[in-house]
Amino acid sequence: MTFEPSPASRARSPWLAPVLRAVPALAVGLIITFTADHSPTLGLTMLGAFGLATALVLLAASLRTPAIEPTRALHRGLAIIAGIAGALALVVLATVGGGLPLLLLLVGGYAVLAGALELVWGIRHRDRSPIARDAVVIGVGTLALAIVLALVGDPVSAVGFFGAYAVVLGVFLLIAGLSLKWTPPVKESPAS
């Protein structure tokens, strides 16, 4: 079974949400990449910026999405997870000042929750949403970040892997969003 949007839903194509979601990921990933100091302070600052900016983008996307669209719940759930992770990172940075254990806890916690939500959503909606396959890939990649962070013992690697994840996520979301925009919908065959 393939997904074919109605003419009304094609006007509200879901291509813009992944493209806008790519912007904070790419910005954070590039800042981390081109910054020499990969300290827990930088990691928490970038997690705070990434989380809050991603939450705002996803919240705006969910408000623009019709209530019957399955991506609305995904965007709201991811916005809550990203917003909480970003806010906690900035609060920890302002009060405690950071540290590798807190960085690993917050980035790892974000990765587990967001990755699991996106993976499960993608599997459950594979026949109902054009972005389900992309959600599965992003979910698996985000869970892979959590696994890698569980094996890391130094801040340079932890911040570096978070930056690499952000760049890969941003590029993937950009490609996925533009593919949704430029790919014509697949028509359902009479046999299915």
N, C-alpha and C positions, 0 to 999 in steps of 0.2 A: 504494500500500500504506500502510495506517495502522497505528499502534502501539496495541495493546490489551494492557494489563497483566493478568496473571493475578490472581485474588483474593489470592494470597499476596503478590505484589509490590505490589498496591495497598495492603496494610497497611504496606509500607515505601516509600510514595510518596516520590518525590524532591523534594517541595515544600519540605522543611525546609532542605536544603542551600543553595539560593539565598537564602532568607530570612535565614539566619544569616550567609551570606557578604555580604549587604547591610549588616549592622551596622557592621563596621569601615570599609567604604567610605564610608558616610554619615557616620560619626563623623569620619573624617579630612577628608572634603570640607567638612563644616561648620566644623571647627576652622580650616582654611585660609581658608575664606570669611570668617569673622568675626575673623581675625587681621590686624592692619594691617601687620605686618612680614612681607613675603614674601621673606625672605632664603634663601640656599642652606641655612643651618642649619635653618630651619623645614622646608624641603622634605625634607632628609635625615632629620630627626626623624620627620616624617609618613610618609615612605616606610618607615622602620624599623618604625613602629607598624603601618602598613597591611600590610606584608609579613608580619610575624610573627603578627599577629592573623588575617590571612587564611589563613596556613599552618596555624595551629592549628584553625581552623574547618573547613578542607578536609580536614585529616588526620582529625579526628573524624568528619566525614561519610563519608570513605572506609572507616574502621573499622566504621561502622554499615551500610555497603552490602554486600550479598552479593557473593561473588567473581565470579559470572557476570554481574553488572550492568556494562554498559559505562561507566557514570559513575565507577566506582571508579578506573579507570586515569586518567581525566581529572582527578579530584580529587587524586589523588596527584601527578601531574605538575605541576599548578598549585600544589600545596602546596610542592613542592620549589623551584620557580621563585620563588614569593613569599617563602618562608623565606630563601632565599639572598640575594635582593635586599634584604630587610629587615635581615638580619644584616650584610651588607656596608655598607649605609647607616649603621648604627649604629657599625660598626668605623671606617669612614672619618670619621665625625663625631668619634669619640673620639680618633683618632690624628692625622689631618690637619687636622680642623676644618672640612671642607667645601670649598665653592667651586663656582662654576657649572659648570665642565667635569665635575667628578665627579658632581654632581647630574644633569646631562643624560645622562651615561654610564649611571648606575645606573637612572634612571627609564626612559630609552630602551631600555636592555638588557632590563629587565623587560617593557616594553611589546612589544618585538619577540618575545621568547621566549613570553610568556604569550599574546599575541594570535595568533601562528602556531599554537601548540598548540591553542588553543580553536577557531580557524577550521578547521583541518584535521580535528580530532576531530568538529566539528559536521557538516562535509561528509561525512565517512566514515560517520557514524552517523545520517544523516537519516531512514532508514527503521526504525531500531532503538531510538531513544530519544526520549522526549517532550521532552527539553530540547535536542535537536540544533539546532533553529532558533534558540533563544536563544543557544546557544554560537557559532553563526555570527555573529550580531549583535554579541555581546560581543567576539569575536575581531576583527571588522572595526573596531569602536570602539577597541579597545586598540591595534591597528596604526595607526589614525589618530592616536592620541596620540603614537606614536613618530615619525610623519611631522611632526606639528606641532612636536614638540620639536627635530627636526633643523633647523627654520627659525627657532627662537627664539634671541635673542642676549642676553637680560637675565633676571636671576633672578626679577623680579616676574612676568613672563609665564610663565616655566617653572613656578614654584610655582602660579601661578593656573590654568594649564591642567591641571596635575596635580590640583588641588582640584576643578576643574570636571568632569574625568573621573571622579573618585571619587564625586561627587554623582550624576552621570548613571548611572554603573554601579550605585550603591546603589539608586537609584529603579527602574532597569530590573530588577535582581535581585529586588527586593521585589515588583514587579508580576508578574514571571515566576513566582516561587515561589507567590504567592497564587493566580495563575491555575491553576497545576497542582493546587492543593488544591481549588479550587472548580469546576473544569471536569470534567464527567463524561467518561470515556474514550469515544473514538469507536470504534464497532464496525466491524469489517472486513466489507465486503460480500462475498457469495458469489462475485461475478464476479472479484475480485482475487486 
